[in-house]
Amino acid sequence: MPKKASGTFDQTVYVKSYVKENIITKKVFFNRKIDQDMLEWIKDRNFSGYIKTLIRRDMEEKPDRNGNTELANSESVNDSHQKHYERKRP
């Protein structure tokens, strides 16, 4: 565990290390004039969750890049990831 000079746990160092090892960021660019309708559509949504749901849906509906349908019919795409991204709301 990361420690401060005082010997206490350093959460900032831990989070930075976790993000570096486990998180990948993909940027999406929107044009304020051309894409205004999409920006309005996503304004009050969890953008990351919304994009991941669209990608998973696309994976389920289409065969993989080699033309195989094995991935499209996989329960792991359908169930386990959906459970992982569902969040409890107050």
C-alpha positions in Angstrom: 0.0 0.0 0.0 1.3 3.5 -0.8 2.3 5.4 2.3 3.0 9.1 3.0 6.2 10.2 4.6 4.3 10.1 7.9 3.5 6.4 7.4 -0.2 6.8 6.7 -2.0 5.5 3.6 -1.7 7.8 0.5 -5.0 7.5 -1.4 -3.9 9.9 -4.2 -0.9 7.7 -5.0 -3.1 4.6 -4.9 -5.7 6.0 -7.2 -3.1 7.2 -9.7 -1.5 3.8 -9.7 -4.9 2.0 -10.1 -5.9 4.3 -13.0 -2.5 3.8 -14.7 -2.7 0.0 -14.5 -6.5 -0.5 -15.2 -8.1 2.4 -17.0 -8.0 3.3 -20.7 -9.5 6.5 -21.9 -10.9 7.0 -25.4 -11.8 10.6 -26.5 -14.8 11.5 -28.6 -14.9 14.9 -30.3 -18.2 16.7 -30.9 -18.6 19.8 -33.0 -20.7 22.3 -31.1 -22.5 23.4 -34.3 -22.9 20.1 -36.3 -23.4 17.7 -33.3 -25.6 20.0 -31.2 -28.5 17.5 -31.3 -26.2 14.7 -30.0 -24.8 16.9 -27.3 -28.3 17.8 -26.1 -29.3 14.0 -26.2 -26.4 13.0 -23.9 -26.5 16.1 -21.6 -28.1 14.4 -18.6 -26.8 10.8 -19.2 -24.0 8.8 -17.8 -21.9 9.2 -21.0 -19.5 6.3 -20.3 -22.2 3.9 -19.4 -24.3 5.0 -22.4 -21.4 4.4 -24.8 -20.6 1.0 -23.3 -24.2 -0.1 -23.5 -24.3 0.9 -27.2 -21.1 -1.0 -27.9 -22.3 -4.2 -26.0 -25.6 -4.0 -28.0 -23.6 -3.8 -31.2 -21.4 -6.7 -30.2 -24.5 -8.8 -29.5 -26.1 -8.0 -32.8 -23.1 -8.4 -35.1 -20.6 -11.2 -35.7 -17.0 -10.6 -34.8 -14.5 -9.2 -37.2 -13.8 -12.6 -38.8 -17.5 -13.3 -39.5 -18.0 -15.7 -36.6 -21.1 -15.3 -34.5 -19.7 -17.0 -31.4 -19.0 -13.6 -29.7 -22.5 -12.3 -30.6 -24.2 -15.2 -28.9 -22.0 -15.2 -25.8 -23.8 -14.9 -22.5 -20.7 -13.1 -21.0 -21.3 -10.2 -23.3 -25.0 -10.1 -22.4 -25.1 -10.7 -18.6 -21.8 -10.3 -16.7 -20.9 -6.9 -18.2 -24.4 -5.6 -17.7 -24.4 -6.6 -14.0 -21.0 -5.0 -13.6 -22.1 -1.6 -15.0 -25.4 -1.4 -13.3 -25.2 0.9 -10.3 -27.5 1.3 -7.3 -29.1 4.7 -7.1 -30.3 6.3 -3.9 
